[in-house]
Amino acid sequence: MLKRDDMPIAVRAYVPVDRTPADNGSRKPKLGPSDYTLIFDTETHTDAAQQLRFGCFQVRKGDVLEMAGIFYDPESLTPSEIELL
């Protein structure tokens, strides 16, 4: 059994905002929202390098789950951690 460590978490998100005017002063057309959403979460080492350990993702079109999966760095995990994933 793996030991659990309570650690602080940080959440990062990106949301596009209004586009800035082009160099010639004209405005580019605003992009509407996409039908697709990419959701992912990763686990990294807690040192300054924050090397990837593993992550999960979902691709959704509206409310429909199109694809889901898990990815990992085999060099960052022990065999028992890989088996757990």
HELIX and SHEET records of a PDB file:
HELIX    1   1 PRO A   79  LEU A   84  1                                   6    
SHEET    1   A 3 TYR A  36  THR A  44  0                                        
SHEET    2   A 3 LEU A  52  LYS A  61 -1                                        
SHEET    3   A 3 VAL A  64  TYR A  72 -1                                        
END                                                                             
